[in-house]
Amino acid sequence: MYIGDLAKQTPHKAAYIMAGSGETVTYQQLNERSCQTAQLFRSMGLQTGDHIALLMENNARFLEICMAAARSGLFYTAISSRLTAGEAAYIINDCGAKLFISSFVKGGLATELLDDMPNVESRLMVNGTVNGYDSYESLRDQMLQHPIADEAAGIDMLYSSGTTGKPKGVKIPLPDINVGDESSNLVLLSKGLYGFGNETIYLSPAPLYHAAPLRYNLVTLLFGGTSVVMEDFNEQEALRLIEKYQITHSQWVPTMFVKMLKMSEEARTKYDISSLQVAIHAAAPCPIEIKEKMIDWWGPVMFEYYAGSEGNGFCAINSDEWLAHKGSVGKAMVGVLHICDDDGNEVAIGEAGTIYFADGPVFEYHNDPDKTKESKHAKGWTTLGDVGRVDEEGFLYLTDRKAFMIISGGVNIYPQEAENRLIMHPKVADVAVFGVPNEEFGEEVKAVVQPMNWADVGPDFEEELMAFCQQELAKIKCPRSVDFDEELPRHPTGKLYKRLLRDKYWADHKTHII
């Protein structure tokens, strides 16, 4: 529904609540402030089709700025607030942002960026200012609280996490629809699959700069529901919030499940979570045992999907379907699945290959025609670079990202299998498995483990973990050695920066066999 209509119908209803501070923004306030911000954008010369970028922690201004861009016909690029200045500058410059918005909390990083974004014409800051930035709130509040005359639908242009290389800007054409139109794939899927509506109370435990949290929060607002936004994820606090706000819908990543399941029984069961109707998860593969335990605990409210920021396809599965097809990420709801070998030929049912979607929405990688071309099959199908297989009923099973595949002695090894096994060890908090150099076989399997307790680290624990893996998997799929790290470089959205770990082991080699 159009945000202005919601403001008239339910002006004092909470549009979103910041979980930590308790700050509540009503639909009337959201409408007025997003109107003012849209007016501010136009006063700065921003027109339909222009780009802005924002780099902030989760705060109460984040969604109102995105809502304003979405009703101004702008491309808006939300950037991870955990990046270095160099990484952030790359995205700001690559996306062509004319306006950059940051926060006082990120003031140090914002200051570092001042000389590294030459094409940015205006710089704003929320919740305070540092030199070189104007106050967002002060300028916003000078504007009219009425919609701009030329309202148009804007859209996010987000960047991949860069887990396998430089981040890629995913550019989808501006919607040829009116602001608030409910015919988009995400809106239809949210309503049809998950029952989003005006009674939805949505818990958002992840960073808003990531595609799924940003988009599902905005969808919640379009339906007239209420979002509860966590500033930072904490497993016990998330459970407390479900009880406090009677959360009906939520979205998670598997690492959050792992953390909750490794809480004490007393801590896990002290909160009433019976209000939960839908617990969506995606972004990273969920080990079968972890999901089994979550369904046992939360009931058949678990819904998984497979998709990317590219929006080229969408697979979904509910709890009952998953229990009958354990390990699957579901059937295609958007696009038609095709599994192909390295030559682009379709493989037989049950065989693994590159996952392509046909007949899905169009996208391109901004300023990178080569990457756009690499993502396309000769028949026009598109891929995210993942590997998987489809069963006779059309259910998709992910194997791994193609770039993470290990080739040892000519044998293809997908490290996800070993990762899924090792994370089940009670002393393991997080794990990454990848290929490292081996003179005889080209590569061998290496695991890097983040232990629950650093005191466990040592040769005996290494042997214990390798033996644990070999109890379930062929020896060739299991690590030949285990290193330990106090914290793995995992994105808050759940994606692992495996490249950062892997590159340390390949530093003295001219080529990668991956």
Buried (B, 14 or more C-beta within 10 A) or exposed (E): BBBBEBBEEBEEBBBBBBBBEEEBBBBBBBBBBBBBBBBBBBEBEBEBEBBBBBBBBBBBBBBBBBBBBBBBBBBBBBBBBBBEBEBBBBBBBBBBBBBBBBBBBBBEBBBBBBEBBEEBEBBBBBBEBBEEBEBBBEBBEEBEBEBBEEBBBBBBBBBBBBBBEEBBBBBBEBBEEEBBBBEBBBBEBBBEBBEBBBEBBBBBBBBBBBBBBBBBBBBBBBBBBBBBBBBEBBBBBBBBBBBEBEBBBBBBBBBBBBBBBBBEEEEBEEBEBEEBBBBBBBBBBBBEBBBBBBBEBBBEBBBBBBBBBBBBBBBBBBBEBBBEBEBBBBBBBBBEBBBBEEEBEBBEEEEBBBBBBBEBBEBBBBBBEEBBEEBBBEEEBBBBBBBBBBEEEBBBBBBBBBBBBBBBEEEEBBBBBBBBBBBBBEBBBBBBBBBBBBEEBBBBBBBBBBBBEEEBBEEEBBEBBBEBBBEBBEEBBBBBEBBBBEEBBBBBBBBBBBBEBBEEBBEEEEEEBB
